[in-house]
Amino acid sequence: WSSLCGDLCALQFMGIGTSNSDPRYMIAGGPDVCTWVKDASSIWSSPGTLYGDGGRCEMSNQNKDYKYATVMGDISMYYSTGGSFTSSGKQLNKADGIITLDPNNKEILYIDEKDPLSTWNTQKISKSITHGSSWSTFVNDGAGINCNLSICPSNPNIMIKSNWDIWQSNFGNVFKSINGGSTWNDISPAINAISSTLL
């Protein structure tokens, strides 16, 4: 292992995003340390628009300029396409919630959106095809709190998501879609899932 900390002094991160094309580029955020962006050197810089505790972060596999970050408190999500960060107008459902980027299209991403009009166990996944500037509902099936969403890089029509709902004694359901999320099948019995908070 080799250190990538450079000039950064941080105690912990809630999330770290890296560029697959050049892993020297990173974005990270955590409690009490705000959000930091690293370039090809060992220098980390803090975007001026992301004040407060940092949270979940991601960086596009296709373009390192496409970055996503959350600010704790109301868990608001921000996006950047190379310049400053802009509010997406959305909030994640939980601090370590879903920010899943399409592995083959830098414009597409998914989040577990906090819906103020919804009950605790019917949160939804929202989709953006404009790198976070506009959104549509992707999944709203009432299966419980959405924990993770994974997309197959070789065939993005294949997706797996996990849910949990303590109020319904559901401690780990895993669902699979083979049509890009149009329909989902519960595959939990096949994998004997107990807790799906990690996927």
C-alpha positions in Angstrom: 0.0 0.0 0.0 1.1 3.6 -0.6 -0.3 6.7 0.9 -2.5 9.1 -1.1 -3.0 11.5 1.7 -0.5 14.1 0.5 -1.1 17.3 2.4 -4.5 16.1 3.7 -5.1 15.7 7.5 -8.4 13.9 8.1 -9.6 11.6 10.7 -12.3 9.7 8.7 -14.2 9.7 5.5 -17.9 8.8 4.9 -17.2 8.2 1.2 -14.4 8.3 -1.3 -14.8 8.5 -5.1 -12.0 7.8 -7.5 -11.4 7.9 -11.3 -10.9 4.5 -12.9 -9.1 6.2 -15.8 -6.6 7.9 -13.5 -6.9 6.9 -9.8 -4.7 9.8 -8.7 -7.9 11.9 -8.9 -10.2 11.5 -5.9 -13.1 13.2 -4.0 -13.8 12.4 -0.4 -16.0 13.7 2.4 -16.5 13.1 6.1 -17.8 14.4 9.5 -15.8 17.4 10.7 -13.5 17.4 7.7 -15.8 18.8 4.9 -15.3 17.7 1.3 -12.0 17.5 -0.5 -10.9 17.0 -4.1 -7.5 15.6 -5.1 -5.8 16.2 -8.5 -3.0 14.3 -10.1 -0.5 15.7 -7.6 -0.7 15.1 -3.9 -2.6 18.4 -3.3 -6.1 18.2 -1.9 -8.4 21.3 -2.1 -11.8 22.0 -0.6 -14.6 23.2 -2.9 -15.8 26.5 -1.6 -19.5 25.7 -2.1 -19.5 22.5 0.0 -19.5 23.8 3.6 -20.2 21.6 6.6 -19.6 18.0 7.2 -18.9 15.9 4.1 -20.7 12.7 3.2 -21.0 10.2 0.4 -18.9 11.0 -2.7 -18.5 9.5 -6.2 -16.6 10.2 -9.4 -17.5 9.1 -12.9 -15.7 6.2 -14.5 -16.0 7.9 -17.8 -14.9 11.5 -17.0 -13.0 12.5 -13.8 -14.6 16.0 -14.0 -18.0 14.5 -13.2 -18.1 14.5 -9.4 -20.8 14.1 -6.8 -20.8 15.0 -3.1 -23.2 15.3 -0.2 -23.3 17.7 2.7 -24.4 16.3 6.0 -27.3 17.8 8.0 -30.0 17.6 5.4 -27.8 15.2 3.2 -28.1 17.5 0.2 -26.4 16.3 -3.0 -24.2 18.5 -5.2 -22.7 17.8 -8.7 -19.8 19.2 -10.7 -18.9 18.7 -14.4 -15.5 20.4 -14.0 -16.2 23.7 -12.4 -17.8 24.6 -9.1 -20.4 22.4 -7.4 -24.1 23.0 -8.0 -27.0 21.8 -5.8 -29.0 19.0 -7.4 -32.0 20.0 -5.4 -32.2 16.5 -4.0 -31.5 14.9 -0.6 -30.4 11.4 0.1 -32.4 9.2 2.4 -29.5 8.5 4.7 -25.9 9.6 5.2 -24.3 6.6 3.4 -27.1 6.4 0.9 -27.0 5.5 -2.8 -25.1 7.4 -5.4 -24.7 4.9 -8.2 -23.1 6.1 -11.5 -23.8 4.3 -14.8 -20.6 2.5 -15.7 -20.9 3.4 -19.4 -22.5 6.8 -19.5 -21.1 9.8 -17.5 -24.5 11.6 -17.7 -26.6 8.9 -15.9 -26.7 8.4 -12.1 -29.1 7.1 -9.5 -29.7 8.2 -5.9 -32.0 7.0 -3.0 -34.0 10.2 -2.8 -35.5 11.4 0.5 -39.2 11.9 -0.2 -40.8 14.2 2.4 -44.3 13.0 1.3 -43.4 9.4 1.7 -43.4 7.1 4.8 -40.3 5.6 6.2 -40.6 2.3 4.3 -41.5 3.6 0.9 -38.5 5.6 -0.1 -37.6 5.8 -3.8 -34.7 5.7 -6.2 -34.4 8.6 -8.6 -32.6 8.7 -11.9 -30.9 11.6 -13.7 -29.8 11.5 -17.4 -28.4 15.0 -17.1 -25.5 14.4 -14.6 -27.8 15.6 -11.7 -29.5 18.7 -13.1 -32.9 17.0 -13.6 -34.5 13.9 -12.2 -37.3 11.3 -12.6 -38.5 8.5 -10.4 -36.8 5.2 -11.2 -38.1 2.8 -8.5 -40.8 3.5 -6.0 -42.0 0.0 -5.1 -42.4 0.3 -1.3 -40.0 -2.6 -0.7 -38.2 -0.7 2.1 -35.2 1.6 2.6 -33.0 1.3 -0.5 -29.5 0.3 0.6 -27.5 -0.3 -2.5 -27.8 -0.4 -6.3 -25.3 -2.1 -8.6 -25.2 -2.1 -12.4 -23.5 -4.7 -14.6 -20.8 -2.9 -16.6 -21.0 -5.2 -19.6 -24.8 -5.1 -19.7 -26.4 -2.1 -17.9 -29.9 -3.7 -18.2 -28.8 -6.0 -15.4 -29.2 -4.4 -12.0 -29.3 -5.6 -8.4 -30.7 -3.5 -5.5 -31.0 -4.3 -1.8 -33.6 -3.1 0.7 -34.3 -3.4 4.4 -37.4 -2.5 6.4 -37.1 -3.1 10.2 -40.8 -2.3 10.7 -41.8 -5.2 8.4 -39.2 -7.6 9.8 -37.4 -7.4 6.5 -33.7 -7.5 7.3 -32.4 -8.1 3.8 -34.2 -8.4 0.5 -32.2 -8.4 -2.8 -33.9 -7.7 -6.1 -32.6 -8.3 -9.7 -33.7 -6.6 -12.9 -32.8 -7.8 -16.4 -34.6 -5.0 -18.2 -33.0 -1.8 -16.9 -35.2 -1.5 -13.9 -38.6 -1.9 -15.5 -39.4 -4.9 -13.4 -37.7 -6.5 -10.4 -37.6 -10.1 -9.0 -36.9 -10.9 -5.4 -33.8 -13.2 -5.4 -33.3 -13.2 -1.7 -34.3 -16.9 -1.1 -31.7 -18.0 -3.7 -28.9 -16.2 -1.8 -30.3 -16.7 1.7 -29.9 -13.0 2.5 -30.0 -11.9 6.1 -28.8 -8.3 5.9 -28.6 -6.5 2.6 -27.0 -3.3 3.9 -23.9 -4.3 2.0 -24.0 -5.4 -1.7 
